[in-house]
Every structure is written in C-alpha cells, then in structure tokens.
Amino acid sequence: MPHPPVPLSVLDLSPVSSGSTPADALRRTLDLAQAAERAGYRRYWLAEHHLNPGVAGASPAVVAALVAQATTAIRVGSAAVILGNYSPLQVAEQWGTIAALHPGRVDLGIGRSGIGRSGGAGRPGSAAPGQAGGGGLAPAEQSPPAPAGAPVSPAPGDTGRWQVVDGVVIPPVRPTAYDPARLALQARLLGRAPGDGDGFGADVRDILAFFTGTYRAPEGRPVTVTPAEGTDVQLWVHGSSAGPSAQLAGELGLPYGANYHVAPATLLESVAAYRAAFTPSAKLAEPYVIVSVDVVVGVDDESARALAAGYGPWVQSIRSGQGAIPYPDAHEARTIQAAWAPEDHAAVRDRTETQIVGSPQTVVTRLAALQRLTGADELLVTTATHRHEDRVRSYELLAEAWSAQATPDTAHVERRHADALDAVATAATTGLLRAAARS
C-alpha cells in the first residue's frame, strides 16, 4: 500500500459551537479522536485555553487521558501545556500518570507564554499553538491562492508586505493587540507572577530530568517523581518565532512544533532557528518538525468555504480581547461581519488568508506546498466548523485524499520519520532501565 510522504496529525481545541455546551464539545472531542484513529492520523493533541466561552479545552492533561482511554493506538498529547500555569513537577506527574496507563502513546508538548519581569505579556510570537485558537475561514475573507512568488494585495489596515512563497501565503507580522486587563485577570487567576516565563529553559530541563530519573535538588538530594520516572513520554517544544522556544528545542535535541496556524508570518524563521540550533541527542539524531495549519475540507471549494464561515468572527473575538465566542454558524457569521469596519477584516486577515479551505484536491495541493517549503516531517491539522459532523467529515476527506496522492516510492520517507522518533522511544527505554537499576 502506498504511503503519504509525511504523516498527518490532529490538533483539537474542543471548540464550543453556538447553541451547544462545553460538555457537548468535550464529548465531540472523544468522538473525533476515534474517527481520527480510524482514518489513520498519527497523533491527537489537545490545546490549552482559559476564559474562552468558545473553547472547552482548558485542561489538556485531563482531556488527553480521556482521549487515550477512548482510543487504542493513536498517540495522544498536548500542543501545548503552557509552563508557568503549572510547576514542572505537576506537569511531569500528570503526563507520567497518563503514560503509565497508556505506554508508548503519550506526547507532552510544552509551550512558553509568560509574564516578563516588566509585568507585560510575553513577546509577540511566543505563544504555543493552542494559544490563539484554530478553525475555519469566513467566505468573505477567502480568496484563491496567488501565483507562486506573487505578493498578496493589501487591505485597509495592513502593514508590511504579503508574499506567496512557493504557493504558501506568508503575511507580514502584525503587532500584538490584546486586552491588558483581561490578560492580567487571567494571570492572577492562574497564579502567574512577573518573571515566571523567564525560567522556561530550566523548567523544561527539570521535566526531562524527572522523566529520566536524573534530577537532583540544588542541595544535591535525589528526587524520584512517581509515576513519571521511566515512562516513555515523548517531549516536544512548541513555538511561534525564532526565539527561546525554537532555540531551546534545538539545543536539547527535541522535536519541535512550528506554529503556522497562529503565527504564519514567522513560520520560516521559527523552523530555521530550530534547525540551526539543533544538536543531536540521545532522543533525536536529526531535527524533527511538525507544522500546524488550519484546514477545512468540503466536497468542493464552494461548500468548504461555507463550512468555514465562522472562522473570521471567531478569531476577531479572540483578538478583540473578549475571548473566543461560541463558534458561529454561517448566518451568525454574516451578521457579525456586516457590522465590521475595514480594520476588523484586516485584524484577522493573516489568519483567514493562511487557512487552507477547499475540496480534497485543493487542500492536498496547498498542504503539499507547505510541507515542501518548510521541510516538515509531519503536519498538524486543526479544524473547526459549526456542525460536528462537518468537522469529522473534513478530517476523513483529508485523510483519504492525502493517502491517495502518495506514490510507492515515498514509502522510504515515511520510514525515515518513524526511524527518527524511534530514537525518542529508545531514549525513554534507557531512562526506564536506569530507574530499574537504581531500585
């Protein structure tokens, strides 16, 4: 059987559709995970959001445990757990618990989004994949991809130069615009403090040491973290820029999640920084990158655009500071957008133009271009539609089309990706043997 050139995985925010409840969204996450497993997706990752009425995914460890229990083989994980919202010990214990019950299936994706010592929010581009949502695309904002190498026409409020690089839309960097009062409230409720994002590198190293059993307290006392120690959790670092996350993932020889669906402007710099910093480790012999991307697939381009209608208003609600609204249907989306000024459209255009929406063939063509441009080893697909059955079908159509476009001579590519992550599993097994030797 032919293999696709790179595997596809799922990023789920557990979106809450208008007219439904958070409980509905969480049940639909479990149903979608089972559908993704049947369709052949490699991983099912959960995002972390707080104080968003339109997103039920506030606790990735809890939801990942439920997904693991509801499935049998697909890998489960996070994209991403936000350090600073938890201590490194809590993270290791939570994910070690899941791995102890579901060995060989757990990925722990870690992201950096903190408060600097000046008290301001983390710098633009520092958020991990789940931080600003994912999903569909409003028809009014959708336009056909421009020819390769051509600039995209500017809109009112745009700054900088839009580009299409080898068929992939790269927008200009947009200034971060969030409600500081809302950020301060969320930080206070989560127990955050100025400067708690500055220890990201040390926190990641501590988590690694907890899993391998090599942690020593500052006074030299050994620490055993049960049930994390010796489990085969794969640790990933996620980032949205060429900053600390990309650098750290490379230096530690960890796999890296690059965030096109939230920070498309800095995708290429992010991947390049990771690869430039990469040092082979016991966990990974060469760089390994998964790239996140928003996708909606329909039976044809027109129906896909209709399915994606709510995405623009959803993103705008996040960026306006109110938090994600329940995901609107097409009528609700048109009503919201009818009241928009040009600046409102411009505020979300970097996201709507980089959403990949269309028929299976349209989407496969554009995903293949993204993979070629970035050299991604996997693609991480996130989809939101108003109706759950449309979201499930979108993933099914994509999996079918992605497999069909492969040729037998790409099987060696799939083997290379599996071999790369075998190194991660080997490192985890080494940690288990170390723990056994000490007992």
Secondary structure by P-SEA (a helix, b strand, c coil): cccccbbbbbbbcccccccccaaaaaaaaaaaaaaaaaacccbbbbbbbccccccccccaaaaaaaaaaacccccccccccccccccaaaaaaaaaaaaaacccbbbbbbbbbbbccccccccccccccccbbbbbbbcccccccccccccccccccccccccccccbbbbccccccccaaaaaaaaaaaccccccccaaaaaaaaaaaaaacccccccbbbbbcccccccbbbbbbbbccccaaaaaaaaabbbbbbbccccccaaaaaaaaaaaaccccccccbbbbbbbbbbbbcccaaaaaaaacaaaaaaaaaaacccccccccaaaaaaaaccccaaaaaaaaaaaaacccccaaaaaaaaaaaaaaacccbbbbbbbcccaaaaaaaaaaaaaaaaaaccccaaaaaaaaaaaaaaaaaaaaaaaaaaaaac
